[in-house]
Each structure stands twice: as structure tokens, then as C-alpha cells.
Amino acid sequence: MSNVFTLSLNTPAYKGTVSCKTDLYINGQWVKPAEGGAIDVVNPATGKLITSVSAGTSKDVDIAVEAAQKAYQTSWGLKVPGTVRAELLFKLIALFDDNAEEFAALEALNCGKPYGSAKQFDIALCRSTLKYYAGWADKTHGETVETEENKLVYTRREPYGVVGAITPWNAPLVLDISSSRRWSMYLTLRLQGLFLLKIIPALATGNTIVIKPSEITPLTALRFADLIAQAGFPPGVVNIVNGYGNTVGEAIAHHPEIRKLSFTGSALTGRKIQEASAKTNLKAVNLELGGKSPSIIFDDANLEQTVKWASAGIFANMGQICTAGSRIFVQEGIYDAFLKGFIAESQVFEAQTGDPFSGNTLHGPQISQTQFDRVMSYIDSGKSDGATVQIGGERHGTEGYFIKPTIFTDCKPEMKMVQEEIFGPVAAVIKFKTEEEAIRMANNTTYGLACGVFTENGSRALRVAHALEAGTAWVNCYNSFDIKVPFGGYKMSGFGREYGKASLELYTQVKAVHINIGMKL
């Protein structure tokens, strides 16, 4: 029998029980790891232990892959019509709806995300992800190609078979990037759950999957496994193996029977995954990696709106989002007014920092002690390099991993805190004179995930958006995502596109079939 974590909560925002099993979910069963071991899961708002979950190893990955292979060959994949896959996914939606508040509470508990936002926006958007891809399950098809009179050619989109997935801690199920309607109505579309954005398109297209959730934030993924079982997915179609990156993650990356791997995380780990693929079976890989995303604010920008978008772009989700707008380039004519408004907006986040279950929290903790220390080291680096702290620059309170929203000015493009991804609530504001200068500084990075342009000049908006080296460009908004629109990076921010129809293409390969209907030799 699996171990079960259960906790009763009586908070201003949530009154009820949360629970999840804490072992490995393999072949439709909850099992103990082959070699034992456990991982402590910590509440980032308090720094205290929530529970422990089982830690798998490469042996467990082998067992999971074997189960996934068997399921693909016998009860899933091309053996099952898309209509059947769609029916199961729609059952999953109904089950998710029934347990939405508990998922929001688990997310707040494990990740420090404000409960109100998780409940009101993230869970609804998570549902839309399920619904969107469930609708695609019976609509993935090829095309006929006209060649010559005596030949028929058509293509098929076929699943890879066993897919591996490794998800990050900042979006274990749903990615909250705000906790008030003012921000969430625009921003929570970054959503939708990197866990779900990998598992659901893979299932919709007929693949089976072995997935490793982050060892820091595994609880919602483990709770979701119960819904998979209740919905009636055949054993082995979904396998969830908790564990560390250097054991379970490495085993997934190197496994010769995994044909496709989807990873979201750091550029360093992404490089290792590429190397593992090259050294083993050349599995297909898509990577969504880090970012150091710029916003360019011109003199003619709508100041009132721009300061709101810019502050939400960096401080939402405590800066723990790959597209965080951490480099803010401001034209000299609007610089002073922007800085004043930007500081005022950051003070809103600071004033509403605290317990994710308080009911009015806007700014929660960093995810872990390690991440807290990392962010503080970058703040110290900025100070020692000569940048000026306009607000923040220190921890908030004495308990948990809270850091005040921080704004630096007098920043030079070559500074470490300007060049490297911090993954925290730290913004660098840099003055510029000309459009050409702003584009040059904005593109001076190894990353290329996203960018923002703020101007009332339509020609300039398009010109600059096209000139910036990034996979997503927002004009007069920021972090405004849509599940139907492809998302991915340039340069060291990765390759491959998730969201929309592009996710379906990620998890299928094209076969061309040539039929002779009259050719003779």
C-alpha cells in the first residue's frame, strides 16, 4: 500500500484537506522505489517540512519504460482510435474540476504561490489546456500530396512511442504569475502547467510517457496521477517517477527506448540532455530553457499602462518565470517618470508579501533556500559592481524564503546581474537614447526567449519586434500568453515549440506513403 500525505488546512483562504500519494506511479500502480530513498518536500513560506516522497533511481526508470512500451504496443498508440483517447481526456477534465480547489491548495502549499490566484485563474486555465488538447486527439492527421497520375502519396502523423518528460519546479502543474485580478487576467496564460503541457499533448497524439516532476515540487503531479487512474487510462500509459535530476533525469535522458524527450529547465541541464541524446539513440529533443528577456520602453509609451506591465513582467511569481522581463531599457525622455511609476508599482507587491493562504497576498517566497541564496548572491553582485538599489535588495521578514521586489539602476550591460538569468524578483533598468542602441543592447545576450516593446508608434513597434532576437515578442503588453499560440526560444533559450498545434507536431513524426497505382518498369 502506498504512503499517503494528508494535511488539514484552516486558513483565511482555504479550509479543507489536501492529500496525495507519495510513492512512484508506474504501470497503473503505486509502488515503492527499487532501492528505497526519500526526498524531503519543504514549504517555502516557512522553510519547514511538508512531507517526504519516494526517490526513484535508474532501475525505476527502466521498469517504467518497460511498462510504457507494453502499453504503447497493446492498449494505446496506434491500437486506440483518437476518439477513445479524447473520451479519456474529457473524463480527466471532469475529475480535475471536482478537485480544483485541492489542486490550488497543494500548489500554494508546495510552491508558495498565492492560493486565491491559483484557484481563480490558474486552475481554470489548466482546465482549458486539458480541453484544448482533448479536442485535438481525434484530429491529428496527415495530408495527400499530388505527385503524378500513376502514383498516390499521402502522409501520416504517427506517435513516437515512449516519450520522456522532465519538468521544472516553477510550474509543477500550473504556473501562477500573479495573485490579483489586475495581473492575473492578463498573465496567467503562461499557465497551464508545464506538467500538463507535456503530458496531455503526448497522450492526445497516442504516445505513452515517463515523466519526472521536479523533486522540489512533486505534490500536484502525484495528486494528478490519481486522476489518471480514476479516468481509466490503461496501465503503463502514464508513469510518474519522482527523483533527482542526476539519477532519474539522467536515466530518462540516456534511456535507449525513449524515442522523444521534452525538457524545461536551465540551459546547463539542457546541454547535458542534448549530449545524452547524441551519445545514445539520438532521441528527438525539445528544450525550453532560460531567458534574460528585455523590455524596450520608448518616450511615447503609455506610461500608466507600461509601468504596470513592466512590474508584473518581472515581479509576478516572484520573478520565477523563464520569460521574466528582467532587463528594462527606457528611453531618456521618459526615464525619470517611468522609474517613479515603476518603483510605486513594486511597492504594491512589497506591501502584499506574505502567507500564500492569507487571502490578499500578491508576492510569495522564492521556491527554496538554494534559490533564495542564488538570488541574494546576484543582488550582492549588482551592488558590488556599482549598480544602485532603488528599492528592495534584501530579504522580507525572518521566516521562509521571501525576497523584496528589487530594482537596480546605473546598470551596465556587461554586469553579471544584467547578463545572467537570476530567476528572482530583480530588475535592471537601463537608459538609452536611440532605437538602434536599444536593439543592440537588448540583443546582447545568449538568450532569446521573449521580449517586450512599448510604444504608440505602430511602425516602430513592428520594426523593433522584428529586430529583437526572441521567440515571442509582445507589443504594449508582457507575458500575455495564449494556449493556441506556439511558444519557444531562440539561441540558448532552446528550440522546439510548445502550445497550440505545435505541441501536437512535437509528439508526432511524419511518415510518407507512396503507392504505385499504374507505374510500370
Secondary structure, DSSP 8 states (H G I E B T S, - for coil): ---EEEEEEE-SS-EEEEEEE-SEEETTEEE--TT--EEEEEETTTTEEEEEEE---HHHHHHHHHHHHHHHHHTSGGGS-HHHHHHHHHHHHHHHHHTHHHHHHHHHHHH---HHHIIIIIHHHHHHHHHHHHHHTT-----EE---TTEEEEEEEEE-SEEEEE--TT-SS-----SSHHHHHHHGGG-S-HHHHHHHHHHHTT-EEEEE--SSS-HHHHHHHHHHHHHT--TTSEEE----IIIIIHHHHH-TT--EEEEES-HHHHHHHHHHHHHTT--EEEEE-----EEEE-TTS-HHHHHHHHHHHHHGGGG-STT---EEEEETTTHHHHHHHHHHHHHHHHHTBS-TTSSS--B---S-HHHHHHHHHHHHHHHHTT-EEEE--SB-SSSSS-B--EEEES--TTSHHHHS---SSEEEEEEESSHHHHHHHHT-SSEESEEEEE-S-HHHHHHHHHHS--SEEEES-SS---TTS-B--EETTEES-BSHHHHHHHTEEEEEEEEESS---
